[in-house]
Each structure stands twice: as structure tokens, then as C-alpha cells.
Amino acid sequence: MNKQWLAAMSLAPILGATQSVLNACAIAGFSVMLIALHQAAMSPLQRWLEARSRILASVLLAAALVTCLELSLRAWALPLYQALSPYPALIAVQCVVFQYVQDGRRRWRDIARLLSGFAALCITLGICRELLAGWAGLHLATLLPGAFFLLGLLLALYNRVCLRRAPLRRQGKR
């Protein structure tokens, strides 16, 4: 796993806040929106700030954005805020990790591709968990261990379908 995927995927919001399709869409939308706003606000500050100041500004900006999100959720969407409980606050960690790993080398197209992949993973996991819990009667899917199993199955499916096999001359050698 490379640094880009480390920045794009945070397991706590993905696994904890995707019990339903609504929660999955909400956490994916909030994450994409806040990370994009954080990147847009930090990009002009990159050349004026030193490394230490850049990290401090990134943490303060991420905390301010997440606080605004939580206050607006409490004011206008209290049931959604209660369903997501601690997970919107963890988006600040995603913003800071994304900024730290990225280091100003990325273009907006790459950032948009990473964030859309993250959103697609959240929504896919939410759909699968809701289908397994509602239609198949597998209530383990709504709990966190079920989310781990389902994420493992989705990653195995992705590896099976999308990744190429190693050539025969390279298999079994170190």
C-alpha cells in the first residue's frame, strides 16, 4: 500500500459510519467536501509557511472546518449527527494526513481521483452492509466486525478482478 492510499483511506470513518446507505453517502460527501476545502485553503499557504508552521496551520484549519461541520449538523440535521456520532470529527485527521502525505506535489486531477475512489468505497460498503442486513438477514453486517469481513471480501474481489497476475517467471521467487 503506497502513501496515496494511506491518505485517502481512513478505516474508522469507512467502517464505523457506513451502517446504512444514508450514513455512507453522508460520511463520503462530508469527507470529500472537507478534504477539498482543506486542500484549497492550504494550497496558497504552501509557499509562505515553513514546514512546522505548515503542519500547525493544517491542523488548525482542519479543526476549524470540522467544527463548522459538526455545528451545522447539530443545528440542521440532528438525527444524522447522532447517527454519525464521533466520525465527522475524525475527518480532521484525514485532512491532516492527506496534506502531510501529499506535500504539495499533486495536481487537482489526482486529488479528485483519490477522493472519488474513497467516496465510491464508502458508498459501496454502505450498500453491501445494508443489503446483507436487510434482505439477507445477516445482522453481523451492521456491526463493526461484519464491516471488517465485508471490506476484506471487497478487497479480495478487487484484487481478483482488477489486478494483473505476476508473470510465471516471477512467481515463487524472491
N, C-alpha and C positions, 0 to 999 in steps of 0.2 A: 504494500500500500504506500503510495507516494504522498508527498506533503499536500498536494491539492485536495485529495480526498479526505485527508485528516482535517483540513479546514472546512470542507463542505459538509462533512457528516459529523454530527454530534449525536451520540446514541441516546442520551437522556431524553431530549425532546422527541426524537423519532420513535422510540419505544414506549415512552410514557404517555404521550399525548395523542396517540393515534388509535384510541379505542373505537372511535366511530369515524365515518367519512367527514362529518362536520368538524370534528376536532382536528382531524388530519389536514383538511383544507385550511382551517384557521391557523394552525401552527406553521404550515408551509408558507402560507401567504404572509404571516407576520414575520417569519424568518427572512424570507426573500426581500420583503419591504425594508426591514430594519438593516439588513446587511448592505443592501444597495444604498440606502440613505447614509449609512456609516462610511461606505467607500466614497460616495460623492462628497461628503463633508471633509473627509480626511485627505483626499487627493490634492487639493490646493495647499494643504498644510505640510505636505511631504518635504518640499524644498526649503521651507523656513525653519523647521524644527530639527533638532539633533535627535539621536536615537532614543535617549532617555525621555526627553520631552515628548517625542512622538508616541511612545508607549503610554505615558501618562495622559496625553490628550486623547488617545484612542480609548482608554479605559473610562475617562470622564464622559466622553461623547457617547459611548455605548451605554453607560449607566443612565445618562440623561434621556436617550432615545427609549430605552426600555421602561423607564419610569413614566414617560409620557404615554407609552402604550398601555401600561398597567392602569394608570389613572383613567385613561379614556375607556378601557374595558370595564372598569368598575362603575364608571358613570353611565355608559350607554349599553353595555352588554354584560350585565352581572351574571346571568346563568352561564355564559360562555367563559367568563373569567373564573367562575367556580369550577367549571369542568376542566379547565386547563391548569388550574391552581399554580404550582410553582414553576411550570415550564416556560412561560413567557420571560421570566427573569433570567433563565439560562441562555436566552438568545444573546444577551450581552457577552457571554463567554464566547459564543460563536463569532460574534463581530470582532472581538479582540484577537482570537486565534486566526481568523481569516485575514485580518490586517497584518498580523505578525508573520504568517507564512508567506503571504503574497509579496511583501516588501517592495511594492511599487513597480513590479516588473510586468504586471498583467495588463491586458487590454480589456475593454468593456465586453467584448465578444466572449472572451474566455470566462470572465466573471459571470456573464449571463448564462453560459452553458453549464457551469458548475452549479449555479443556483437553480436552474431549471431541472437539473438532474436530482438535486436534493428535494425539490418540491415533488417531482414525479415519484421518488422513493417514498416520501411521506404519504402521498395520496394512495399509491398502490398498496402500501402496508395497511392503511386505514380501510380501504375497500376489502382487502382479503380478510382482515380481522372481523369486520362487521358481517361479511358473508359467512365466515366459519361459525361465528357465534349465533347469528340469527337463523340462517337456513339449515346449516348442518348440525346445529345443536351442540357444537363443541365450545363450551364456555371457557375452556382454558385459553382460547384465543383472545379473550378480553383482558386477561391478566398479563402481567409482565413476563413470566416465563413463556407463555404462549407467543408473545411478541418476539422473544429471542428465537424460539423454534421457527417461527414463520420467516423471520429475517434470514436465518440460516438457509431455509429452503429456497427463498427468493435469490440469495446469492449463489447457491448451487445451481439453480436454473439459469441464472445469468452466465455463470462460468461454462455451463454446458452448451448454451445456445450461442453466445456472443464471442467467446474467446477461442483462438485457434489452438490446435494441439501442437505440441512440440514435434519437430521432425524426428523420425525414427533414430537417426544417428545421435541425437542429443538425449534421448530417453534413457534413464538408468545410469547416466554418467554424472560425475560431479565436476 
